[in-house]
Amino acid sequence: MDNTASGLIAPLPGSLPPRRVRYLPIVDRPRIRWPNDARVALWIAPNVEHYEFLPPRDPQRNTWTRSPHPDVQGYSYRDYGNRVGFWRMAEVLDRFGVVATASTNLAVFDHYPEVGAAMVERGWEIMSHGIYNTRYISAIDETAERAFYIECIEALRSHTGQQLRGMLGPAVSNTAATPDLMAEAGLIYHADWFHDDQPVPLATRGGQRLVSVPYSMELNDVPVFTQHFDTDEFVAMAKAQLDVLRREADDDAGGRVMCVALHPYLMGMPHRVDGLAAMLDYLMSHDDVWQTTASQIAQHFVDHHYDHFVAHEPESPTARPKVAATAASSAGTTAASPGSASHAAGSAATEDWAQGYEFGPAQHQHGMDHPYYDWSPLPSRPRFEWPDRSPLAVGAVIVLEHVEWEPPPDAYALRRRSGGLARLPAPDYPQLTIREYGHRVGIFRLIDLLDRHGVAATVAVDALTAEHYGWLVSHLAERGCEIAGRGVAATRLVTSKNTEEEERNAIARSLDAIESATGVRPTTWFSAEGVESFRTPALLAEAGVNTVLDWPNDEQPVLMTTDGVLPGVHRPKDTAPMVSLPLFLEADDEFALWHRRVSLDGWHDIITGAAARMHRDGAEHPAGSRLLMLTLRPWLAGQPFRAQVLDDALAQMTALGGLHTATASELAAHARPVLR
């Protein structure tokens, strides 16, 4: 919508709707010169985030689309980044002298003060990424958004003393008024515009100077790694990007900007972090690269080039422009600074900022935002060791699941169910029969393969599998596999939509069916599709389960708290406290091969690369030994061509030597007294 006529925005000459950005083609604009005649200004943007366990409802976006809240898999996958991945990634950035611009959910400083202190100690610039990455601003009004910037400014100042200079919207959310309100609050750059290789002036209705400093959705580990690409491709992309930008910087437009966006829960993974080192080794080796922060880029542009960009008139569609003068100009309006009138006027609303939030004020609490385990950053832990001081424990979790011919009409199943073709009406023959292959053929191939490499197996079995395939479940138990519970069926997930009694009954049915088939009642649990309700850990503990496999948040076992979470729900006195064994989600066959479409060579490299790095860290890092649990499905990893790749990966992994292998309950039993 064009609001220029109503005075909403003071447009730049020649700008296009919404009158924020003037069109200046790269072949016809003033020349940018960076300090020391650098060709490329490089900024590295680690995204340090907190996703809420039970986020408030947003009218436009659902944070966790995989299942009704909470999505423990999605939540704990990201929690891994703060507990483990951040520290591994920060060490690599330190090694290359990177001064990062940390795109930060500012509640991180409250929840995880060690992470906040580590960023400040390193001299990183803190760029606002909102308060939480689960609280979007796209549906709030101007009063609420204005209050949001005040809260961000005050939060950063109180924790670090830094003045907030710019923002990448929480989960890249914005409103039409966002640039105006940012500028009004004294910010000088906005990172949500991915439209150029150079900074660009953004028009604001108050006339303040605001600059787009281009962030990247291409050199960004989230879109790269959620597709079928992985570390080698990401490193190659970054190298090629720099090569092209350095070459193009010799043209009339001059210096370019390059951003690399990183996330600790992705780039801090053991199989990827050496790739980050390889990337930085190349990017930081050029004398004509200015490694800097987003605010320094913005300030240099404001001081030396902003006015020239605003005043420049392209000569013609066919003529190359003359190189414009680059001296700083005293003409034009001055950027709003901290303490300016515009900021001071907004600060008067600090006391009642909460009234504007449709979703209520942020909690700003220390530690986790759920009751089940404590915040524990890897560097501050006492040393943990497996038996015989093994640096790495390995195990496999095999999933045997049943897909019903005609699921109950009110049953919940994942929208992105794996296997077969597109989701078909019942009976879905491809879905059903591909899993039947796993029960008839693939399971035996996997068990034989694991036995050959001496890797202990835990088999997670749902109730309908135990009821229909009693011979198979009994056979696996006789072969020394631990049998774990997994709900009723893959087509009957337990979520927060179920009542407490429905969930309690589903847990009991699963445990009863396995006990009937094997004579042993399970004490380990891996929820169907890794989906839990808020109540699940407490109800599992009540049922006698003391080991859970749903939370991929760490590289070491985690002690969980279950008593007192639900009124009247307690674990039996003779049941040990619950331990979470984090599965390594990146190597999960369904996650890697089906959802991400990683190549078989890529899957092999994830397994072997992670094992090698964890083995090294387990021996050398003060926190001690690590855990690598592989999740395998007989219908997927049990296919002949995939099993061959897994066979080779396990051979390479076991060749590391000094490994400890055990079933899930055995691993938890060793960890429990150490963690307590």
Solvent accessible surface area in square Angstrom, and as a share of the most:
residue,aa,sasa,rsa
1,M,186,0.83
2,D,70,0.36
3,N,29,0.15
4,T,41,0.24
5,A,110,0.85
6,S,93,0.60
7,G,55,0.53
8,L,49,0.25
9,I,11,0.06
10,A,54,0.42
11,P,59,0.37
12,L,19,0.10
13,P,69,0.43
14,G,64,0.62
15,S,5,0.03
16,L,109,0.54
17,P,83,0.52
18,P,71,0.45
19,R,63,0.23
20,R,6,0.02
21,V,29,0.17
22,R,18,0.07
23,Y,140,0.53
24,L,16,0.08
25,P,33,0.21
26,I,63,0.32
27,V,74,0.42
28,D,4,0.02
29,R,11,0.04
30,P,2,0.01
31,R,50,0.18
32,I,2,0.01
33,R,122,0.45
34,W,5,0.02
35,P,45,0.28
36,N,154,0.79
37,D,106,0.55
38,A,9,0.07
39,R,82,0.30
40,V,0,0.00
41,A,0,0.00
42,L,0,0.00
43,W,0,0.00
44,I,0,0.00
45,A,0,0.00
46,P,0,0.00
47,N,2,0.01
48,V,0,0.00
49,E,17,0.08
50,H,5,0.02
51,Y,38,0.14
52,E,13,0.06
53,F,2,0.01
54,L,89,0.45
55,P,11,0.07
56,P,36,0.23
57,R,220,0.80
58,D,20,0.10
59,P,92,0.58
60,Q,119,0.53
61,R,95,0.35
62,N,79,0.41
63,T,28,0.16
64,W,11,0.04
65,T,84,0.49
66,R,64,0.23
67,S,4,0.03
68,P,23,0.15
69,H,47,0.21
70,P,0,0.00
71,D,5,0.03
72,V,0,0.00
73,Q,30,0.13
74,G,10,0.10
75,Y,5,0.02
76,S,0,0.00
77,Y,17,0.06
78,R,65,0.24
79,D,6,0.03
80,Y,4,0.01
81,G,2,0.02
82,N,8,0.04
83,R,5,0.02
84,V,0,0.00
85,G,0,0.00
86,F,0,0.00
87,W,36,0.13
88,R,18,0.06
89,M,1,0.00
90,A,1,0.01
91,E,79,0.35
92,V,1,0.00
93,L,0,0.00
94,D,66,0.34
95,R,131,0.48
96,F,47,0.20
97,G,52,0.50
98,V,8,0.04
99,V,64,0.37
100,A,0,0.00
101,T,0,0.00
102,A,0,0.00
103,S,0,0.00
104,T,0,0.00
105,N,0,0.00
106,L,0,0.00
107,A,0,0.00
108,V,0,0.00
109,F,13,0.05
110,D,23,0.12
111,H,1,0.00
112,Y,2,0.01
113,P,52,0.33
114,E,67,0.30
115,V,0,0.00
116,G,1,0.01
117,A,47,0.37
118,A,5,0.04
119,M,0,0.00
120,V,59,0.34
121,E,139,0.62
122,R,77,0.28
123,G,48,0.47
124,W,2,0.01
125,E,21,0.09
126,I,3,0.01
127,M,0,0.00
128,S,0,0.00
129,H,6,0.03
130,G,0,0.00
131,I,8,0.04
132,Y,4,0.01
133,N,5,0.03
134,T,2,0.01
135,R,24,0.09
136,Y,8,0.03
137,I,1,0.00
138,S,32,0.21
139,A,28,0.22
140,I,17,0.09
141,D,91,0.47
142,E,64,0.29
143,T,91,0.53
144,A,0,0.00
145,E,1,0.01
146,R,70,0.26
147,A,5,0.04
148,F,5,0.02
149,Y,1,0.00
150,I,4,0.02
151,E,14,0.06
152,C,0,0.00
153,I,1,0.00
154,E,60,0.27
155,A,12,0.09
156,L,0,0.00
157,R,86,0.31
158,S,89,0.58
159,H,77,0.35
160,T,29,0.17
161,G,61,0.59
162,Q,49,0.22
163,Q,41,0.18
164,L,1,0.00
165,R,65,0.24
166,G,0,0.00
167,M,1,0.00
168,L,1,0.01
169,G,0,0.00
170,P,0,0.00
171,A,22,0.17
172,V,49,0.28
173,S,4,0.02
174,N,44,0.22
175,T,29,0.17
176,A,84,0.65
177,A,11,0.08
178,T,0,0.00
179,P,5,0.03
180,D,4,0.02
181,L,2,0.01
182,M,0,0.00
183,A,0,0.00
184,E,38,0.17
185,A,11,0.08
186,G,1,0.01
187,L,3,0.01
188,I,5,0.03
189,Y,0,0.00
190,H,3,0.01
191,A,0,0.00
192,D,17,0.09
193,W,58,0.20
194,F,83,0.35
195,H,76,0.34
196,D,36,0.18
197,D,55,0.28
198,Q,0,0.00
199,P,0,0.00
200,V,11,0.06
201,P,6,0.04
202,L,0,0.00
203,A,6,0.04
204,T,3,0.02
205,R,74,0.27
206,G,56,0.54
207,G,31,0.30
208,Q,30,0.13
209,R,18,0.07
210,L,0,0.00
211,V,0,0.00
212,S,0,0.00
213,V,0,0.00
214,P,8,0.05
215,Y,10,0.04
216,S,13,0.08
217,M,72,0.32
218,E,128,0.57
219,L,3,0.02
220,N,4,0.02
221,D,0,0.00
222,V,45,0.26
223,P,43,0.27
224,V,7,0.04
225,F,2,0.01
226,T,69,0.40
227,Q,101,0.45
228,H,96,0.43
229,F,77,0.32
230,D,18,0.09
231,T,16,0.09
232,D,111,0.57
233,E,73,0.33
234,F,0,0.00
235,V,16,0.09
236,A,58,0.45
237,M,63,0.28
238,A,0,0.00
239,K,69,0.29
240,A,54,0.42
241,Q,61,0.27
242,L,0,0.00
243,D,50,0.26
244,V,57,0.32
245,L,7,0.04
246,R,61,0.22
247,R,155,0.57
248,E,69,0.31
249,A,4,0.03
250,D,89,0.46
251,D,50,0.26
252,D,42,0.22
253,A,2,0.01
254,G,0,0.00
255,G,4,0.03
256,R,4,0.02
257,V,7,0.04
258,M,1,0.01
259,C,5,0.03
260,V,1,0.00
261,A,0,0.00
262,L,0,0.00
263,H,13,0.06
264,P,5,0.03
265,Y,16,0.06
266,L,6,0.03
267,M,0,0.00
268,G,0,0.00
269,M,4,0.02
270,P,2,0.02
271,H,25,0.11
272,R,0,0.00
273,V,0,0.00
274,D,75,0.39
275,G,12,0.11
276,L,0,0.00
277,A,13,0.10
278,A,47,0.37
279,M,0,0.00
280,L,1,0.00
281,D,86,0.45
282,Y,65,0.25
283,L,0,0.00
284,M,56,0.25
285,S,75,0.48
286,H,33,0.15
287,D,155,0.80
288,D,20,0.11
289,V,20,0.12
290,W,52,0.18
291,Q,35,0.15
292,T,3,0.01
293,T,8,0.05
294,A,0,0.00
295,S,12,0.08
296,Q,94,0.42
297,I,0,0.00
298,A,0,0.00
299,Q,60,0.27
300,H,29,0.13
301,F,0,0.00
302,V,10,0.06
303,D,65,0.34
304,H,69,0.31
305,H,3,0.01
306,Y,19,0.07
307,D,23,0.12
308,H,41,0.18
309,F,4,0.02
310,V,41,0.24
311,A,77,0.60
312,H,27,0.12
313,E,114,0.51
314,P,53,0.33
315,E,92,0.41
316,S,44,0.29
317,P,143,0.90
318,T,132,0.77
319,A,46,0.35
320,R,130,0.47
321,P,7,0.04
322,K,162,0.68
323,V,74,0.42
324,A,28,0.21
325,A,74,0.57
326,T,25,0.15
327,A,73,0.57
328,A,61,0.47
329,S,44,0.28
330,S,122,0.79
331,A,64,0.50
332,G,60,0.58
333,T,77,0.45
334,T,119,0.69
335,A,20,0.15
336,A,14,0.11
337,S,58,0.38
338,P,66,0.42
339,G,61,0.59
340,S,27,0.18
341,A,86,0.66
342,S,27,0.18
343,H,14,0.06
344,A,55,0.43
345,A,76,0.59
346,G,10,0.10
347,S,36,0.23
348,A,90,0.70
349,A,36,0.28
350,T,46,0.27
351,E,170,0.76
352,D,79,0.41
353,W,50,0.17
354,A,33,0.26
355,Q,145,0.65
356,G,18,0.18
357,Y,18,0.07
358,E,121,0.54
359,F,37,0.15
360,G,21,0.21
361,P,59,0.37
362,A,13,0.10
363,Q,117,0.52
364,H,60,0.27
365,Q,65,0.29
366,H,120,0.54
367,G,6,0.06
368,M,16,0.07
369,D,38,0.20
370,H,16,0.07
371,P,59,0.37
372,Y,0,0.00
373,Y,7,0.03
374,D,115,0.59
375,W,26,0.09
376,S,33,0.21
377,P,5,0.03
378,L,6,0.03
379,P,67,0.42
380,S,75,0.49
381,R,36,0.13
382,P,115,0.72
383,R,101,0.37
384,F,7,0.03
385,E,49,0.22
386,W,3,0.01
387,P,47,0.29
388,D,141,0.73
389,R,176,0.64
390,S,9,0.06
391,P,18,0.12
392,L,0,0.00
393,A,0,0.00
394,V,3,0.02
395,G,1,0.01
396,A,1,0.01
397,V,0,0.00
398,I,0,0.00
399,V,1,0.01
400,L,1,0.01
401,E,5,0.02
402,H,33,0.15
403,V,9,0.05
404,E,19,0.09
405,W,128,0.45
406,E,137,0.61
407,P,44,0.28
408,P,41,0.26
409,P,143,0.90
410,D,128,0.66
411,A,35,0.27
412,Y,42,0.16
413,A,14,0.11
414,L,12,0.06
415,R,158,0.58
416,R,157,0.57
417,R,36,0.13
418,S,1,0.01
419,G,0,0.00
420,G,21,0.21
421,L,135,0.67
422,A,77,0.60
423,R,123,0.45
424,L,74,0.37
425,P,115,0.72
426,A,59,0.46
427,P,59,0.37
428,D,9,0.05
429,Y,131,0.50
430,P,36,0.23
431,Q,2,0.01
432,L,15,0.07
433,T,70,0.40
434,I,48,0.24
435,R,6,0.02
436,E,52,0.23
437,Y,59,0.22
438,G,1,0.01
439,H,12,0.05
440,R,164,0.60
441,V,59,0.34
442,G,0,0.00
443,I,0,0.00
444,F,59,0.25
445,R,77,0.28
446,L,0,0.00
447,I,2,0.01
448,D,68,0.35
449,L,4,0.02
450,L,1,0.01
451,D,82,0.43
452,R,151,0.55
453,H,39,0.17
454,G,47,0.45
455,V,8,0.04
456,A,26,0.20
457,A,10,0.08
458,T,1,0.01
459,V,0,0.00
460,A,0,0.00
461,V,0,0.00
462,D,1,0.00
463,A,0,0.00
464,L,13,0.07
465,T,0,0.00
466,A,4,0.03
467,E,87,0.39
468,H,120,0.54
469,Y,51,0.20
470,G,29,0.28
471,W,173,0.61
472,L,7,0.04
473,V,0,0.00
474,S,33,0.21
475,H,44,0.20
476,L,1,0.00
477,A,36,0.28
478,E,139,0.62
479,R,88,0.32
480,G,57,0.55
481,C,15,0.09
482,E,29,0.13
483,I,15,0.08
484,A,0,0.00
485,G,0,0.00
486,R,1,0.00
487,G,7,0.07
488,V,11,0.06
489,A,0,0.00
490,A,4,0.03
491,T,2,0.01
492,R,77,0.28
493,L,6,0.03
494,V,28,0.16
495,T,1,0.00
496,S,44,0.28
497,K,153,0.65
498,N,43,0.22
499,T,77,0.45
500,E,62,0.28
501,E,94,0.42
502,E,87,0.39
503,E,2,0.01
504,R,66,0.24
505,N,83,0.43
506,A,14,0.11
507,I,5,0.03
508,A,39,0.30
509,R,86,0.31
510,S,0,0.00
511,L,0,0.00
512,D,71,0.37
513,A,11,0.08
514,I,1,0.00
515,E,66,0.30
516,S,100,0.64
517,A,26,0.20
518,T,34,0.20
519,G,61,0.58
520,V,104,0.60
521,R,89,0.33
522,P,8,0.05
523,T,52,0.30
524,T,0,0.00
525,W,10,0.04
526,F,11,0.05
527,S,5,0.03
528,A,8,0.06
529,E,11,0.05
530,G,1,0.01
531,V,5,0.03
532,E,1,0.01
533,S,1,0.01
534,F,58,0.24
535,R,40,0.15
536,T,5,0.03
537,P,1,0.01
538,A,1,0.01
539,L,2,0.01
540,L,0,0.00
541,A,1,0.01
542,E,52,0.23
543,A,39,0.30
544,G,18,0.18
545,V,1,0.00
546,N,23,0.12
547,T,0,0.00
548,V,0,0.00
549,L,1,0.01
550,D,3,0.02
551,W,1,0.00
552,P,11,0.07
553,N,0,0.00
554,D,8,0.04
555,E,1,0.00
556,Q,6,0.03
557,P,6,0.03
558,V,11,0.06
559,L,59,0.29
560,M,7,0.03
561,T,74,0.43
562,T,6,0.04
563,D,66,0.34
564,G,63,0.60
565,V,27,0.16
566,L,16,0.08
567,P,131,0.82
568,G,69,0.66
569,V,4,0.02
570,H,108,0.48
571,R,68,0.25
572,P,51,0.32
573,K,209,0.89
574,D,132,0.69
575,T,18,0.11
576,A,34,0.26
577,P,16,0.10
578,M,1,0.01
579,V,0,0.00
580,S,1,0.01
581,L,0,0.00
582,P,4,0.02
583,L,13,0.07
584,F,11,0.05
585,L,13,0.06
586,E,0,0.00
587,A,0,0.00
588,D,8,0.04
589,D,0,0.00
590,E,14,0.06
591,F,39,0.16
592,A,0,0.00
593,L,13,0.07
594,W,52,0.18
595,H,46,0.20
596,R,10,0.04
597,R,136,0.50
598,V,9,0.05
599,S,68,0.44
600,L,49,0.24
601,D,108,0.56
602,G,17,0.17
603,W,0,0.00
604,H,29,0.13
605,D,78,0.40
606,I,4,0.02
607,I,0,0.00
608,T,12,0.07
609,G,26,0.25
610,A,0,0.00
611,A,0,0.00
612,A,46,0.36
613,R,24,0.09
614,M,1,0.00
615,H,37,0.16
616,R,106,0.39
617,D,15,0.08
618,G,1,0.01
619,A,60,0.47
620,E,129,0.58
621,H,50,0.22
622,P,96,0.60
623,A,1,0.01
624,G,0,0.00
625,S,1,0.01
626,R,1,0.00
627,L,3,0.02
628,L,0,0.00
629,M,1,0.00
630,L,2,0.01
631,T,1,0.00
632,L,1,0.00
633,R,9,0.03
634,P,2,0.01
635,W,8,0.03
636,L,1,0.00
637,A,0,0.00
638,G,0,0.00
639,Q,29,0.13
640,P,71,0.44
641,F,110,0.46
642,R,42,0.15
643,A,6,0.05
644,Q,139,0.62
645,V,28,0.16
646,L,0,0.00
647,D,40,0.21
648,D,81,0.42
649,A,0,0.00
650,L,0,0.00
651,A,45,0.35
652,Q,95,0.42
653,M,2,0.01
654,T,44,0.26
655,A,84,0.65
656,L,64,0.32
657,G,33,0.32
658,G,53,0.51
659,L,42,0.21
660,H,40,0.18
661,T,51,0.30
662,A,9,0.07
663,T,14,0.08
664,A,0,0.00
665,S,34,0.22
666,E,98,0.44
667,L,0,0.00
668,A,0,0.00
669,A,56,0.44
670,H,56,0.25
671,A,0,0.00
672,R,21,0.08
673,P,95,0.60
674,V,77,0.44
675,L,57,0.28
676,R,178,0.65
